[in-house]
Amino acid sequence: MQEKNEKFINTLGEIIKEHRLLCNKSIYKISAESNIPKTTWRRIEQGCHKDILLTSLWKIAEGLEIKPETLIKELTDKLGNEFTLID
């Protein structure tokens, strides 16, 4: 179960970082715009954040100027249809 959680969080962090770089925004700038601390943003991108609240995910998406469902869709695509967090 722990491995699945780590894969989930790491993949989400990679997607978020890709979008931030596409927006050409530094962590400092995007964290200020989205009201998420720089440390938290960095930890999310690095996959070090254990869990992300839905409200935080929504703020992240807004900071990246995308819809939250875009992050979820990309996460689903990267993890594959067979991926599950339930054992």
C-alpha positions in Angstrom: 0.0 0.0 0.0 2.8 2.4 0.9 4.4 1.9 -2.6 1.1 2.7 -4.3 0.7 5.9 -2.3 4.3 6.9 -3.1 3.8 6.3 -6.8 0.6 8.3 -6.7 2.1 11.3 -4.9 5.4 11.2 -7.0 3.4 11.1 -10.3 1.2 13.9 -9.2 4.2 16.0 -8.2 5.8 15.4 -11.6 2.6 16.5 -13.4 2.4 19.7 -11.2 6.1 20.5 -11.9 5.6 20.0 -15.7 2.7 22.4 -15.7 4.5 25.0 -13.5 7.5 25.0 -15.9 5.1 25.3 -18.9 3.7 28.4 -17.2 7.3 29.7 -16.8 6.7 30.4 -13.1 9.2 29.9 -10.3 8.1 28.2 -7.1 8.4 31.5 -5.4 6.0 33.2 -7.8 3.4 30.4 -8.0 3.3 29.8 -4.3 2.6 33.5 -3.7 -0.1 33.5 -6.4 -1.8 30.4 -5.0 -1.3 31.1 -1.3 0.6 27.8 -0.8 3.9 28.1 1.1 7.0 27.6 -1.1 8.1 24.7 1.1 4.8 22.9 0.6 4.9 23.5 -3.1 8.4 22.2 -3.4 7.6 19.1 -1.3 4.6 18.4 -3.5 6.7 18.6 -6.7 9.3 16.3 -5.1 6.8 13.8 -4.0 7.7 14.3 -0.4 4.3 15.5 0.7 2.4 12.5 2.2 -1.1 13.7 1.2 -2.7 16.6 -0.5 -6.1 18.0 0.5 -8.6 18.6 -2.2 -8.7 22.3 -1.4 -4.9 22.4 -1.9 -5.1 20.5 -5.2 -7.7 23.1 -6.3 -5.4 26.0 -5.4 -2.6 24.3 -7.2 -4.6 23.9 -10.4 -5.7 27.6 -10.2 -2.1 28.6 -9.8 -1.2 26.6 -12.9 -4.2 28.1 -14.7 -5.8 24.8 -15.4 -8.9 23.0 -14.1 -8.4 20.5 -11.2 -9.9 17.7 -13.5 -6.9 18.3 -15.8 -4.5 17.2 -13.1 -6.7 14.2 -12.3 -7.0 13.2 -15.9 -3.3 13.4 -16.5 -2.6 11.5 -13.3 -5.0 8.7 -14.4 -3.4 8.6 -17.9 0.1 8.3 -16.4 -0.8 5.7 -13.7 -2.9 3.7 -16.1 -6.4 2.3 -15.8 -5.3 -0.6 -13.7 -3.8 1.5 -11.0 -5.7 1.5 -7.7 -4.9 2.6 -4.1 -7.1 -0.1 -2.7 -5.6 -3.5 -2.0 
